[in-house]
Amino acid sequence: MHLVRHPYRLLLRRWNWKSALFSTIMRGSIFFSVNLFGSLEAALSALTTELIFRPLMSGLCGAFIESLRSATPRWAGSLLVAVAVPLVNHTVELSIHWARGTQKLGASVSASVLFSALSGVFNIFAMRRGVLIVGEGRGRILDDLRRIPGVVAAFVIAAPVAAWRLISQISLSK
């Protein structure tokens, strides 16, 4: 509710430059690589488009995700990140690339959506652990980069561990 009342303070003033940087690199690479199958000119055009709009968009999405890192219940914050962020992000992305005439638009956006399926949930997972945040409790980017391998490992094992706990609880209740 706080986010609805104070969007300027929670999104624009807390624009997440770390999310903007990493997302621009990743999505620029995705759009460049996919469009390289068309031509070098198409790849460079798609990359340029990403370099122009992606930092603003990803910084805002990162700020939104960061604002939800303390949301309770946690699953609701994660669900919002998994659904709302990609919906807004890819609507804007599709519109901008369509207007710019990106050659391999369907394949590019599809690859970007697949990346979003994991990256949004990973971002909130990492931000809950104090990584990739720019607000209160932030660390230096070099410290974040040092912590990323451990956070990735924890992220990879989180789903199997949660499934194991659920199965154990079901077994114990019988």
Residue pairs with C-beta under 8 A, 6 or more apart in sequence:
2 10
2 67
3 10
3 11
3 64
3 67
3 68
10 63
10 64
10 67
11 60
11 63
11 64
11 67
12 60
12 63
14 63
14 66
14 67
14 134
14 135
15 56
15 59
15 60
15 62
15 63
15 134
16 58
16 59
16 60
16 61
16 62
16 63
16 65
16 66
16 132
16 133
16 134
17 59
17 134
18 62
18 132
18 133
18 134
18 141
18 144
19 58
19 59
19 61
19 62
19 63
19 65
19 66
19 123
19 132
20 54
20 55
20 56
20 58
20 59
20 62
21 55
22 58
22 132
23 54
23 58
23 61
23 62
23 119
24 50
24 51
24 54
24 55
24 58
26 115
26 119
27 50
27 54
27 58
27 112
27 115
28 47
28 50
28 51
28 54
30 108
30 111
30 112
30 115
31 43
31 46
31 47
31 49
31 50
31 97
31 102
31 108
31 112
32 43
32 44
32 46
32 47
32 50
33 43
34 46
34 104
34 107
34 108
34 111
35 42
35 43
35 45
35 46
35 47
35 102
35 103
35 104
35 108
36 42
36 43
37 104
37 107
38 103
38 104
39 103
42 102
42 103
42 104
45 100
45 101
45 102
45 103
46 97
46 100
46 102
46 103
46 104
46 108
49 96
49 97
49 100
49 102
53 92
53 93
53 96
57 89
57 92
57 93
58 89
61 85
61 88
61 89
61 120
62 123
62 132
62 134
63 134
64 81
64 84
64 85
65 81
65 85
65 120
65 123
65 124
65 127
66 127
66 132
66 133
66 134
66 135
68 77
68 80
68 81
68 124
69 77
69 124
69 127
69 128
69 133
70 77
70 128
71 77
71 80
74 128
77 124
78 121
78 124
81 120
81 121
81 123
81 124
82 117
82 120
82 121
85 116
85 120
86 113
86 116
86 117
86 120
89 116
90 109
90 112
90 113
90 116
93 109
93 112
94 105
94 109
97 105
97 108
97 109
98 105
102 108
122 152
122 155
123 132
125 151
125 154
125 155
125 158
126 132
126 148
126 151
126 155
127 133
129 147
129 151
129 154
130 137
130 138
130 139
131 139
131 144
131 147
131 148
131 151
132 144
133 139
139 147
